[in-house]
Amino acid sequence: MQLLVLGPPRMLCAGEEVHLPRKALALLAYLALEGPADRSQIIALLWGNHTEDEARHALRQLLYRLRHTPAGACLQLSKEFLELSPGLEVDARAFLQAQEEGRFAPALALYRGAFLQGLDFEEESLEGWVAGWRERLRELWLGCLQAQAQALAASGEPRSALAFYRKLLQQDPLREQVHLEVMRLFAALGQTDQALRQYTELCRLLAEELGLEPLPETRALAESLRQGRVALPGEAAPFFPVKDVAR
């Protein structure tokens, strides 16, 4: 059995999709990422806008429906607690493990899109939980993109590194350190004009979005390129969002 929650959520049994309601997918995703939970936790999460009696009735109905699908075999129920069977494969858990172990290529292959992509919920508690995990997993994915780019650059594969850096900038165009690495790689490839175009684009983005100009290091690289000095890729830049940069 497989539970896919990165990208549009799907439940697969022997390769065949098991069609489940949104709340059932949310329940399975919660147990997969948070571990065993008591029924009161689940009720507060999934039916926070309902009375306790309504919520308990809704949970009983949902569990009844799940038990009558192949997904029911993945649930372990007791009077108070719910948890998933250990044999269930969950892409988000595999992604987190690969990322933590520094296996960035497998992690990137697992990330098919945003967590529970396409699902929205009326309950503030559930929507807030989903939003939190979406942001956390997305940041880890961006970190994997940058780490993979750094590894490729360090191993002498600048063109492959550029592809990952540019994909990262498509997702988060205000990461100045990434623009800087792209400029260095273009310069190392002898594409000085492309490196300077990257600098011009960075200047535009920083001015329009943040009212800032590039950091001294970035300005110095651009000036050296204008003077015809070829800059080699430097040490890998640390991963952080622009909002965390002390300027």
NORURLIN-V772383 format. One line per field, one symbol per residue. burial: # if it has 9 or more other C-alpha atoms within 8 Angstrom, else .. A space follows every 10 residues. Layout:
burial->???
This chain:
burial->########## ###....#.. ...####### ##..#####. .#######.. ....##..#. .#...##..# ##.###.... #####..#.# ######.##. ..##.###.# #..####... ..#####..# ..##..##.# ########## ###...##.# #########. ...###.### ########.. ##.###.##. .##.###... ...#...##. ##.##....# #.#....... .......
